[in-house]
């Protein structure tokens, strides 16, 4: 009895402990030879006595789907049983059949009831003593009549396509269990590549053809929809209908996540509100979209709030009330119970807003909400706001601003988190992080998967082209993890924004990125990420050895998963502590070269001069037309001015240039400083041939010919040729060292962040591909290059150590590991937490 209870506890715990994983089946819409088949034990012979249970989690992700979920063959006789799925008039039909004879169980369940959650629990028990089957689907139990079953059963279990059963439903499975109190097997299906399936201890058991591993979709954002508009537009997501909306004055594009279908409708009458930014929110109880504008640059007398009926797509004027405040990049949330829409923060008229404003759907009026008690939230913009499920609280996270709200005082990046009680009107500050990494701001929308955490999208808004990254923060103390890969964003214009949504039923996070290059025309790109998001380490953590897997489960079971969160936090702190380490030079000296074409020594000070050249990777060096080193002519301010203008290939306006160079001064006070700086830069550039600083159409721009060379310009050119960037030249550029090495002033942070954010993800992704392809020399080459950008990159270390062992360079691997541990200790003031044998 005790063993039975332990087994039941085991079955119940594993789904709770598991994270993002599963096998998605290529189904009936694919050619027959492309459909998925998964054989549980492949060539291994196993048998059970008295009884055994087959349990797993199932997700059906399309209506009108049918086919074979699994078949069970007995190796000792020809009797075959299968579970077949079908749909009929709003019901899901599960049929347990004895093939070629009859249906033993017909389980008919309402689709609406069954699909409240993304994953369905399926459990089939072979009761060999009672001579019957017991089928359990979620909380509903079914039992077959008596059948003839052997006392000892040797099952061959095949999911999906099997022999002549070629119909496969559009489904995914995960957490497959089979066994009894004596023998039990668990297959989490956490693989990310290949055809071999492993049990929980990393032992190879089964085999799958044509697999799609779901864990990859919990790391990589998938672009599922894209559209464009020639005029100002708005976008949003409807949780009720599972639809993405992208609308302008005249029409709306609708993408349905359930059936992946897109339709476009022209409005019978155009939107009555003149769209500028297309701000909007959705009331799901009435299935209505509300669009609002707060400010117009010219006098405007028309409607400012309108509603769109999402059943018949008819517009209705709601209000003429105009706030007359330009609150760009404010945060917002909707109190569905009180039918009140709140906004907080925003920027306009050289000021940051620190007030709550509220639109009442019943009175059709805007009003300022006063009377808040508790902690004060500083004025800000580029903040994020949201609500947790089933409570009366809203939350404010991050942004930029200051205590006074005056732009002239200068802005400060904020990493704080507030709870706003909508009933008591009390504000509670939960935490305020000391941020050590590159500055970021949150995109719109914080979402709560549970009561302990929230997700937020963050990115460096000061970069024209950057990447949005997903973070998971602790509600209690702000500890965070960086999850998944990134999503690109072009953030030059005020109408560009991104918003995060979470659909619990679909088990997906959605990112809507709406971009504009002129604040008129726009594009919308929608990305999807499966729950639960994972880190890069987790993506590649399975299969693992049996002992490490069991230790991992025990850690989870006893609540020590906080260690992982702390480790991620610690990694985020390290960049602020890292000084100019000599690790990269030691790497180059002690490791075996990969090829003559790729040399990994950082360039030395006695490098051969090149005429008309400026080098920004590694130590800043400048050589005039006579190969004379004139680096000393570039002061810190001139280096900053040169890099800023150079990085804006289409030119930079004088106002924006001044804002970056002198962020704490008003335009009238920087005019003289700007003129002096520009004149000095022009004078220094006269020492070169083929480069000139000009002022055209209101913008400063650096014009170049082929006579002039800059490694940063070459880097930009080579990046545009991705993925063929590793054929020598780009790596040679990076070999000089980190971008703007030795220039540690804050004025260079933006440019450095942009280069590192572009290079590291690409290099790490390429390193992963080299590892998977067993290209050991390439892995070592890429690891060397990554170390030049990030001397304590653990992925690079793990890959290089494994590649060295594969090439029988064990001695070099030991030296490399010792050097890394020493550098880690010097930088982090603690020991590196991994041992060499674990890495191997």
HUURJO-V275307 format. One record per residue. N is the residue number from 1. RES is the residue in one small letter. BURIAL is # if it has 16 or more other ideal C-beta (glycine too) atoms within 10 Angstrom, else .. Layout:
N&RES&BURIAL, N&RES&BURIAL
This chain:
1&x&., 2&x&., 3&x&., 4&x&., 5&x&., 6&x&., 7&x&#, 8&x&., 9&x&., 10&x&., 11&x&#, 12&x&., 13&x&., 14&x&#, 15&x&#, 16&x&., 17&x&., 18&x&#, 19&x&., 20&x&#, 21&x&#, 22&x&#, 23&x&#, 24&x&#, 25&x&#, 26&x&#, 27&x&#, 28&x&#, 29&x&., 30&x&., 31&x&., 32&x&., 33&x&., 34&x&., 35&x&#, 36&x&#, 37&x&#, 38&x&#, 39&x&#, 40&x&#, 41&x&#, 42&x&., 43&x&., 44&x&., 45&x&., 46&x&#, 47&x&., 48&x&#, 49&x&., 50&x&., 51&x&#, 52&x&#, 53&x&#, 54&x&#, 55&x&#, 56&x&#, 57&x&#, 58&x&#, 59&x&#, 60&x&#, 61&x&#, 62&x&., 63&x&., 64&x&., 65&x&#, 66&x&#, 67&x&#, 68&x&#, 69&x&#, 70&x&#, 71&x&#, 72&x&#, 73&x&#, 74&x&#, 75&x&., 76&x&., 77&x&., 78&x&., 79&x&#, 80&x&#, 81&x&#, 82&x&#, 83&x&#, 84&x&#, 85&x&#, 86&x&#, 87&x&#, 88&x&., 89&x&., 90&x&., 91&x&., 92&x&#, 93&x&#, 94&x&#, 95&x&#, 96&x&#, 97&x&#, 98&x&#, 99&x&#, 100&x&., 101&x&., 102&x&., 103&x&., 104&x&#, 105&x&#, 106&x&., 107&x&#, 108&x&., 109&x&#, 110&x&., 111&x&., 112&x&., 113&x&., 114&x&#, 115&x&#, 116&x&., 117&x&., 118&x&#, 119&x&#, 120&x&#, 121&x&#, 122&x&#, 123&x&#, 124&x&#, 125&x&#, 126&x&#, 127&x&#, 128&x&#, 129&x&., 130&x&., 131&x&., 132&x&#, 133&x&#, 134&x&#, 135&x&#, 136&x&#, 137&x&#, 138&x&., 139&x&., 140&x&., 141&x&., 142&x&#, 143&x&., 144&x&#, 145&x&., 146&x&., 147&x&#, 148&x&., 149&x&#, 150&x&., 151&x&., 152&x&., 153&x&#, 154&x&., 155&x&#, 156&x&#, 157&x&#, 158&x&#, 159&x&#, 160&x&#, 161&x&#, 162&x&#, 163&x&., 164&x&., 165&x&#, 166&x&., 167&x&#, 168&x&#, 169&x&#, 170&x&#, 171&x&#, 172&x&#, 173&x&#, 174&x&#, 175&x&#, 176&x&#, 177&x&#, 178&x&#, 179&x&#, 180&x&#, 181&x&#, 182&x&., 183&x&., 184&x&#, 185&x&#, 186&x&#, 187&x&#, 188&x&#, 189&x&#, 190&x&#, 191&x&#, 192&x&#, 193&x&., 194&x&., 195&x&., 196&x&., 197&x&#, 198&x&#, 199&x&#, 200&x&#, 201&x&#, 202&x&., 203&x&., 204&x&., 205&x&#, 206&x&#, 207&x&#, 208&x&#, 209&x&., 210&x&#, 211&x&#, 212&x&., 213&x&#, 214&x&#, 215&x&#, 216&x&#, 217&x&#, 218&x&#, 219&x&#, 220&x&#, 221&x&#, 222&x&., 223&x&., 224&x&., 225&x&#, 226&x&., 227&x&#, 228&x&., 229&x&#, 230&x&., 231&x&., 232&x&#, 233&x&#, 234&x&#, 235&x&#, 236&x&#, 237&x&#, 238&x&#, 239&x&., 240&x&., 241&x&#, 242&x&#, 243&x&#, 244&x&#, 245&x&#, 246&x&#, 247&x&#, 248&x&#, 249&x&#, 250&x&., 251&x&#, 252&x&#, 253&x&#, 254&x&#, 255&x&#, 256&x&., 257&x&#, 258&x&., 259&x&., 260&x&., 261&x&., 262&x&., 263&x&., 264&x&., 265&x&., 266&x&., 267&x&#, 268&x&., 269&x&., 270&x&., 271&x&#, 272&x&#, 273&x&#, 274&x&., 275&x&#, 276&x&#, 277&x&#, 278&x&#, 279&x&#, 280&x&#, 281&x&#, 282&x&#, 283&x&#, 284&x&., 285&x&., 286&x&#, 287&x&., 288&x&#, 289&x&#, 290&x&#, 291&x&#, 292&x&#, 293&x&#, 294&x&#, 295&x&#, 296&x&., 297&x&., 298&x&., 299&x&., 300&x&#, 301&x&., 302&x&., 303&x&#, 304&x&#, 305&x&#, 306&x&#, 307&x&#, 308&x&#, 309&x&., 310&x&#, 311&x&., 312&x&., 313&x&#, 314&x&., 315&x&#, 316&x&., 317&x&., 318&x&#, 319&x&#, 320&x&., 321&x&#, 322&x&#, 323&x&#, 324&x&., 325&x&#, 326&x&#, 327&x&#, 328&x&#, 329&x&#, 330&x&#, 331&x&#, 332&x&#, 333&x&#, 334&x&#, 335&x&#, 336&x&., 337&x&., 338&x&., 339&x&., 340&x&#, 341&x&#, 342&x&#, 343&x&#, 344&x&#, 345&x&#, 346&x&#, 347&x&#, 348&x&#, 349&x&., 350&x&., 351&x&#, 352&x&#, 353&x&#, 354&x&#, 355&x&#, 356&x&#, 357&x&#, 358&x&#, 359&x&#, 360&x&#, 361&x&#, 362&x&., 363&x&., 364&x&., 365&x&., 366&x&#, 367&x&., 368&x&., 369&x&., 370&x&., 371&x&., 372&x&#, 373&x&., 374&x&., 375&x&., 376&x&., 377&x&#, 378&x&#, 379&x&#, 380&x&#, 381&x&#, 382&x&#, 383&x&#, 384&x&#, 385&x&#, 386&x&#, 387&x&#, 388&x&#, 389&x&., 390&x&., 391&x&., 392&x&., 393&x&#, 394&x&#, 395&x&#, 396&x&#, 397&x&#, 398&x&#, 399&x&#, 400&x&#, 401&x&#, 402&x&#, 403&x&., 404&x&., 405&x&#, 406&x&., 407&x&#, 408&x&., 409&x&., 410&x&., 411&x&#, 412&x&., 413&x&#, 414&x&#, 415&x&#, 416&x&#, 417&x&#, 418&x&#, 419&x&#, 420&x&#, 421&x&#, 422&x&#, 423&x&., 424&x&., 425&x&., 426&x&., 427&x&#, 428&x&., 429&x&., 430&x&#, 431&x&., 432&x&., 433&x&#, 434&x&., 435&x&., 436&x&., 437&x&., 438&x&#, 439&x&#, 440&x&#, 441&x&#, 442&x&#, 443&x&#, 444&x&#, 445&x&#, 446&x&#, 447&x&#, 448&x&#, 449&x&#, 450&x&., 451&x&., 452&x&., 453&x&#, 454&x&#, 455&x&#, 456&x&#, 457&x&#, 458&x&#, 459&x&#, 460&x&#, 461&x&#, 462&x&#, 463&x&#, 464&x&., 465&x&., 466&x&#, 467&x&#, 468&x&#, 469&x&#, 470&x&#, 471&x&#, 472&x&#, 473&x&#, 474&x&#, 475&x&#, 476&x&., 477&x&., 478&x&#, 479&x&#, 480&x&#, 481&x&#, 482&x&#, 483&x&#, 484&x&#, 485&x&#, 486&x&#, 487&x&#, 488&x&#, 489&x&#, 490&x&., 491&x&#, 492&x&#, 493&x&., 494&x&., 495&x&#, 496&x&#, 497&x&#, 498&x&#, 499&x&#, 500&x&#, 501&x&#, 502&x&#, 503&x&#, 504&x&., 505&x&., 506&x&#, 507&x&#, 508&x&#, 509&x&#, 510&x&#, 511&x&#, 512&x&#, 513&x&#, 514&x&#, 515&x&#, 516&x&#, 517&x&., 518&x&., 519&x&., 520&x&., 521&x&#, 522&x&#, 523&x&#, 524&x&#, 525&x&#, 526&x&#, 527&x&#, 528&x&#, 529&x&#, 530&x&#, 531&x&#, 532&x&#, 533&x&#, 534&x&#, 535&x&#, 536&x&#, 537&x&., 538&x&#, 539&x&#, 540&x&#, 541&x&#, 542&x&#, 543&x&#, 544&x&#, 545&x&., 546&x&., 547&x&., 548&x&., 549&x&#, 550&x&., 551&x&., 552&x&#, 553&x&#, 554&x&., 555&x&., 556&x&#, 557&x&., 558&x&., 559&x&., 560&x&., 561&x&., 562&x&., 563&x&., 564&x&#, 565&x&#, 566&x&., 567&x&., 568&x&#, 569&x&#, 570&x&., 571&x&#, 572&x&#, 573&x&., 574&x&#, 575&x&., 576&x&., 577&x&., 578&x&., 579&x&., 580&x&., 581&x&#, 582&x&., 583&x&#, 584&x&#, 585&x&., 586&x&#, 587&x&#, 588&x&#, 589&x&., 590&x&., 591&x&#, 592&x&., 593&x&., 594&x&#, 595&x&., 596&x&., 597&x&., 598&x&#, 599&x&., 600&x&#, 601&x&., 602&x&#, 603&x&#, 604&x&., 605&x&., 606&x&., 607&x&., 608&x&., 609&x&., 610&x&., 611&x&#, 612&x&#, 613&x&#, 614&x&#, 615&x&#, 616&x&#, 617&x&#, 618&x&#, 619&x&#, 620&x&#, 621&x&#, 622&x&#, 623&x&#, 624&x&#, 625&x&., 626&x&., 627&x&., 628&x&., 629&x&., 630&x&., 631&x&., 632&x&., 633&x&., 634&x&#, 635&x&., 636&x&., 637&x&#, 638&x&#, 639&x&#, 640&x&#, 641&x&#, 642&x&#, 643&x&#, 644&x&#, 645&x&#, 646&x&#, 647&x&#, 648&x&#, 649&x&., 650&x&., 651&x&#, 652&x&#, 653&x&., 654&x&#, 655&x&., 656&x&., 657&x&#, 658&x&#, 659&x&., 660&x&#, 661&x&#, 662&x&#, 663&x&., 664&x&., 665&x&., 666&x&., 667&x&., 668&x&., 669&x&., 670&x&#, 671&x&., 672&x&., 673&x&., 674&x&#, 675&x&., 676&x&., 677&x&#, 678&x&#, 679&x&., 680&x&#, 681&x&#, 682&x&., 683&x&., 684&x&#, 685&x&#, 686&x&., 687&x&#, 688&x&#, 689&x&., 690&x&., 691&x&#, 692&x&., 693&x&#, 694&x&., 695&x&., 696&x&., 697&x&., 698&x&., 699&x&#, 700&x&#, 701&x&#, 702&x&#, 703&x&., 704&x&., 705&x&., 706&x&., 707&x&., 708&x&#, 709&x&#, 710&x&#, 711&x&#, 712&x&#, 713&x&#, 714&x&., 715&x&#, 716&x&., 717&x&., 718&x&#, 719&x&., 720&x&., 721&x&., 722&x&., 723&x&., 724&x&., 725&x&#, 726&x&#, 727&x&., 728&x&., 729&x&#, 730&x&#, 731&x&#, 732&x&#, 733&x&#, 734&x&#, 735&x&#, 736&x&#, 737&x&#, 738&x&#, 739&x&#, 740&x&#, 741&x&#, 742&x&., 743&x&#, 744&x&., 745&x&., 746&x&., 747&x&#, 748&x&#, 749&x&., 750&x&#, 751&x&#, 752&x&#, 753&x&#, 754&x&#, 755&x&#, 756&x&#, 757&x&#, 758&x&#, 759&x&#, 760&x&#, 761&x&., 762&x&#, 763&x&#, 764&x&#, 765&x&., 766&x&#, 767&x&#, 768&x&#, 769&x&., 770&x&#, 771&x&#, 772&x&., 773&x&., 774&x&., 775&x&., 776&x&#, 777&x&#, 778&x&#, 779&x&#, 780&x&#, 781&x&#, 782&x&#, 783&x&#, 784&x&#, 785&x&#, 786&x&#, 787&x&#, 788&x&#, 789&x&#, 790&x&#, 791&x&#, 792&x&#, 793&x&#, 794&x&#, 795&x&#, 796&x&#, 797&x&#, 798&x&#, 799&x&#, 800&x&#, 801&x&#, 802&x&#, 803&x&#, 804&x&#, 805&x&#, 806&x&., 807&x&., 808&x&., 809&x&#, 810&x&., 811&x&., 812&x&#, 813&x&#, 814&x&., 815&x&#, 816&x&#, 817&x&#, 818&x&., 819&x&#, 820&x&#, 821&x&#, 822&x&., 823&x&#, 824&x&#, 825&x&., 826&x&., 827&x&#, 828&x&#, 829&x&., 830&x&., 831&x&., 832&x&#, 833&x&., 834&x&#, 835&x&., 836&x&., 837&x&., 838&x&., 839&x&#, 840&x&.
